[in-house]
Amino acid sequence: MIASAILTLALLHLLVWLNQRRQWAHLFFSIAAIAVAVIAGMEFMGMRAASIEQMSTLLRWCHLPFLVIWVAIAFFVRFHFGTGRLWLAWTVCGLRTLALILSFTTGQNLFFREITRLKHVAIFGGETISIPQGVLNPWYVIGPLSTLALIVFVVDASVTHYRRGTDTGRRAFIISGSITLFLLASVAHAALVNTGMINSPYLASLSFMPIIIAMSYELSYDVLRSAQLAQRLQASEAGLRTSEQRMDLAMSAAELALWEWDIVHDEIWSTDKGRTLFGIARTERISFNLFLNSLYAEDREPVRLAVDKSLAGGGDYEGEYRVVLPDEQIRWFATRSHIEFNKLGLPLRMYGVSIDISRRKQAEVDAQKQRYELAHLSRVTMLGELSGALAHQLNQPLAAILSNAQAALRFLAPDAEALNEVRNILEDIVADDKRASDVIQRLRLLLRKDEVQSQPVDVNKVVRKVLKLVHGDLANRNMVANIDLAAQLPAIIGDRVLLQQVLLNLIMNGCEAAAHVEAVEHRQLYIHTLWNGDAVQVSVCDRGRGIAIDDMEHIFEPFFTTKPKGMGLGLSICRTIINAHNGQLWAVNNADCGASFYFTLPSYQGESA
């Protein structure tokens, strides 16, 4: 019964090992269980032994399966706990091998130097068994010594395993406790039988059976836990697949692409969504040059230089670029990436994410066009208000031209002395004509609907040209413009016409603010330019009523106005223009009266005014 039960366990764990060859603990358990089954068979044969020779042979050969059991238990513990001192394991194997050799070379077996008789004892149920008696072998002590070495090895491995904190100590207690307890019981029982102190057959297999059951229990527990972990892993994989599907859905909805560049092998991996966004086939190998060639021609070199700088240790790459798809469609992408370096500081991989920002870019273009439309509308509206002054300003030089021409005709008489007068008159005609031409040219520029033309601009010249343009209107309003223009003022980079519009708007607002001031001496404007060390600053100050405190934070908002017939776009467009030039526009109330508007423009380092 013992042999059958143990062989069944051995077969089960042997099948486990055949399916999982790395589980060496199952193999050594099967070997130990088979050896215990052999011991059980030999003990059964010893009970039925009819002669001293038969009993002696059985006791001599039983040390071979004992050697197998000792070796199997030692290496079972070694592989099951993942620890154990090898020199102790080899000591156990050596002592047990020595016991086997001594069993064949000293006396009739390791237990007895000589068996003198077989004692027949009746047991429960009327059965009669044979028990050997005789002279003990002095080398018998090697057997218990090998058992002690095995116990020391198992306990030491269990303590080391417990100190590692890999589990609560249950496994170490069950394995080491069962092996220690039942090995000692087996040795003690064999010693009592050999000395004749008890009339009992050898029952080593019965002592080994709890050890085998404990080992099998632990292995079965591991198998059960592995099955549970496998189920959890399957559930986790299912959840991971669901998460991946959700992630793919989110990336598709956000027009997002994940990618990784193996810099060493120059190969780029990308998600399917990324390949779709960049117009690259799923089976096509992506290299860095292939990626660069897919970019818009003007963006290739800036992207290449930025990536080279990042690879050289300049930090993570971040930028925007355009991609030309196979159907000639152009898309904008924003990319952020992280570079992984080795210990030598050489780049290994670049991980990144790219997002399609074409819609945002198109929205920016549309918004820019709308700003141009509003700026043009503001210019046309403002020039409509100035039309009377402009007509008056044009009529003066034209009237002078007409008068001079008529006078020249009168002087063109036979009198030769009048030729000098005619020459002077004609020079005046040329000067007035040039003046009228300048006025008309500036009017055409302000009415023309053009894109922003960025070029070096002399701010002082802009101020002077605007003052010429509004000269007639200032005279009609009894306004005096005082200018203080800084010498050697650095040039700025911008659009001259748009900057004229800003200054024109601020001057006209100052005129309207001072229009209701009764004191004529207060109808003055002060226009200053200066270099504050960081930027060119322009200020327009009036002596009017100032800006209400509640209105101060709203005056630059679109469609906010304090004029009865105002549109509320002038100051909003002015701030938009100044912001587009990387400058700032603000307003403050003067300490005594009136208000001042300031704007700053960064200088252009290429040249000086």
MOZI-V772513 format. One record per run of one state. SS is the DSSP state (a for helix, b for strand, c for the rest). FROM is the first residue (numbers start at 1). LEN is the number of residues. If there is no record, write none. Layout:
SS,FROM,LEN / SS,FROM,LEN
This chain:
c,1,1 / a,2,18 / c,20,4 / a,24,24 / c,48,4 / a,52,30 / c,82,4 / a,86,20 / c,106,6 / b,112,11 / c,123,5 / b,128,9 / c,137,1 / a,138,26 / c,164,6 / a,170,25 / c,195,9 / a,204,50 / c,254,2 / b,256,7 / c,263,4 / b,267,4 / c,271,1 / a,272,7 / c,279,7 / b,286,1 / c,287,1 / a,288,6 / c,294,1 / b,295,1 / c,296,1 / a,297,18 / c,315,3 / b,318,7 / c,325,5 / b,330,12 / c,342,5 / b,347,10 / c,357,1 / a,358,28 / c,386,1 / a,387,25 / c,412,4 / a,416,32 / c,448,7 / b,455,3 / c,458,1 / a,459,11 / c,470,1 / a,471,6 / c,477,3 / b,480,6 / c,486,4 / b,490,5 / c,495,1 / a,496,19 / c,515,5 / a,520,3 / c,523,1 / b,524,8 / c,532,3 / b,535,8 / c,543,6 / a,549,4 / c,553,17 / a,570,11 / c,581,3 / b,584,6 / c,590,5 / b,595,14 / c,609,1
